[in-house]
Amino acid sequence: MRIIGDGFLARNLAEAFGDRFPEVTTIASGVSSTATTAVSEYDREAQLLYEVLDACRRDGRRLLFLSTASFSMYGFTDDEVDETGPLRPPTAYGRHKLALESVVRSSGVEHLILRVSHAVGHHQRPHQLLPTLVRHVSEGEVTVHQGAHRDLLDVRDLVHAVGRLLEDGVHGEVVNVASGVPQPVEAIVTAVEERLGVTARRVHRPGPTAVTRASVRRLRRLVPDFRAAVPDPAYLGALLDAYLPYYTAQPQDLAALPAR
């Protein structure tokens, strides 16, 4: 697999696949924060996509494009939302990703578009949600937006789904890759506290229930064993047990952590 990028998802995909799927180009680079408003960042990602599509068309390669299944694409929803639309993304980030999806679909290049929720795991950047919560709990004070939920996805589950989809030759599809279990941020903080053996001061920000429910029905049809090993009620605990040692380790200690 040719992987463009060197961040969190890129490094996990590179470790998982190496020389497998040599005909596939994956774009795992671009605007990294849903809060980005800089036009130059969006322009840079769009230009990269145009160049990669040209190369894929010229060389007969398949494109794996990573989009988003977050609030930025779907907004807050009472019911599950699937990949068929219609969509009205509420943020600049979501509108940008949807526009790039359209470019991919109309390019004539064989492709697979994956809308990914909030992936967590090794190599994750410190500014992202779970590392930030763990750091703040460890420091003794954490801000919690009441009613907020996040669909946390173990990056190993993402990698498994990618492998199965590519092995089976799935293409021309848009597929949500999410846990399907939006977690209350309050519950995430409590579970982190329990595992670290601390109680942080919580600064509450009031707000309505805020949940994005991305449907994983299409994903489970295409990858029947997706997340089969961990039941929904145990998913958050399994994530934290897997990655808290990584998030809390000092940089010099990371090499000593056991391999996955």
N, C-alpha and C positions, 0 to 999 in steps of 0.2 A: 504494500500500500504506500502510495506517495502521500505524505501528510504535510500540508502547508500550515505552519504555526509551530510554536514551541511552548505553549501555555499548558494549563491544567488538562484539558481534554486531549490536546495533541500528544502530550507525553504519555497519557494512559493508553491511547490508541496505538502509539508506536510500540509501547511495551507489550501490548496484547497481540499485535498482528505482525510486526516485523516485516518479513518478506512475503507474507500471505497477501492475496488479492493484489497482485502486481499491476492489474489493469485498472485499479481504482485510484482516483485522486480525491482526497478529503480536504475540504477547507475547514480548518480548526483555528482560524485566525480572524480577527476583526474587532468590532466594538465589544469590549468585555464587560461593560456595565450598563444595566438597563436605565440608569439615570443620566447617561451621557447626552449632552445637548450640542456638543461641538459638531458643526457641519463638516469640518475637515475630517473628523473620524469616520463619519458615515461615507463621505466621498472616497476615502482611502479604501474602505471595505468594498464598496461598489466597484471601484476600478480593479481591485484584485480579482473579484469575481469575473469581470469581463475578460480579463487576461487569461484566467484559468479556463473559462469556457472556450475561448479561442484555441487554447492548447489541447483541450480534450477533443474538440471537434477535429482538429488537425491530426491528432494521433490516435483517434478512435478509442478514447478512454471513457470510463464511467465516472460520474461525479457523485460524491456523497456530500450533501450540503446540510450543515447543522443550523437549524433555526430555533425558535423558542416556543415552548408550551406554557409560558408564564402569564401572569397578569398582563404584561405588555402586549401579548397577542390576543388573549381571550377576555380580558377584563375580569371582574368579579361575577360569578355565576351561581345561581341557585341549583341548576342541574348540570350534569356532565355535558361538555361540549366536544363534538368530534371534529374531524379534519375537513368536513365538507363545506363549512361556512354557511351563510355569508358572514364576514368578519368586519368589525369596526375597531381596530386596535386603538386603545386609549392613550398610547404614548408614542413619542417619536421613534423610540427603539423598535416597538412592535410594528409601526407603519413601515419602517425601513426594512425589517426582516420580511414582511409580507411582500413588499415590492421586489426584493431580491428573489424570493421564491418564484414570483411571476416571471422574472428574467430567466431563471433556470428552466422553468416549464416550457417557455417559448423558444428555447435555444436550439432545439433539435439534438441536444446531447443526451445520451442515455444517463439517467440520474435517479437518485433516491434522496428525498428530503425528509429529514428527521426533526421534528419539533421536540426539543428536550426541555424538561423541567429543571429544577434546581439540583444539579448533580453535585455530589459531595464525594471526597475521597483523597487519596494521596496526590500530592503536587498541587493541591488547591491553594489559591491565592488568599493572603490574609484578609483582604477587604471583603470577601464574600461572606454570606450570611452565617453559616455554621462556625467557621473559624472566628468570626467576630463575636458571636455569642459566647463561645467557649472562652475567649480571651477576656471579655468583660466580666463573666461570672468569676473567672479566676482572680480578677482584679478587685472584685467585691461589689461592683455596681453594674447593673444592666438595664437598659431602656427597653420596655416591652410595649408594643402597640396592641392594645386590647382588641381582640377579635381577629387579629392577623393570623393567617395560615400560610404555610409554604409546603409545596409538594417536593420533599427531599428524595433524591434518587441516588442510590449507591452507584458509583461510576462503574463498578463491576457488572451491575445489571445492564447498564447502557452498553458496555463492551460485549456482553453476551448477546444482546439484541442485535447489535451491528453485525456480529459474526454470523448469526443465523440468517439474517436478512440477505447479506451478501452471498453466503453459501447457496442460498436458495434462488439467487438471481432476481430478487424482487427489485423492480425498477418502475419508474413512472408513477410512484406513489408518494403521498405525504402521510407520515405516520407519527403520531404522538408517542414519545418515549418518556413516560413518567411513572412514578410508583403507583398512582391512582389512589394514594392515601394522603390527602392534605393534612399536615400536622399543625395544631395550634401552636403558635410561637411560645405561649405560656407553658405548654406541655414540654416543648423542647428544652426550655430553660430549666424546668423542674427536673427533667431527666438528666441534664448535664450536672446540676447541683448534686443530685443523688450519687452520681458516679465519681464526682470530684470530692465529695464529702464536705461541701461548703454550702453556705446560704448567702446569696448576694442580695444587696439592697436593690429592690426593683423600683424603677422610675416608670410609672404607668402613663401612657398616652392614651386617652379615651378615643374610642372610635367604634364604628359598626362592625359587624362580622364581615370579614374580608377573605373570601375563599375563591380560588380558581380551581375548577374541577375539569381537568383535561381527561377525556375518555381514553381508555386504553383497550377498548374492545377490538379495534382493528389490529393493534399490536398483538394482543393475545391470540387472535385468529392466525396471524402470520408466524408468531413465535409462541406456540402453545405452552412451553415450559417457562415462559418469562416469570420470574419471581416465584416460582413454584415452591422453593425450599423454605420460605419465611412467610408465615401468615401475617395478615394485615396488622393485628394488634401488637405483634412483636417486631415490626419493621423498624420503628424508631430506635428501640433498644439495640437491635442488631447493628444498625448504623453506628451508634455511639460506641458500642463495645469494639467495633472494628477500627474506628478512626480517632477516638479521643486520645489514645497514646501518641498518635501522630501529631495532632493539633497542639498537644501540651508539651511535646518534647522540645528541648533546646536544639538549635541547628546542629551543634556538634554531636548531639545524641541520635540524630535521625538514622545514620548509617547502622546503628546497633539494633534498630527495630527489626522484629522478625519479618521475613518476606511474607507476602500475601499467599 
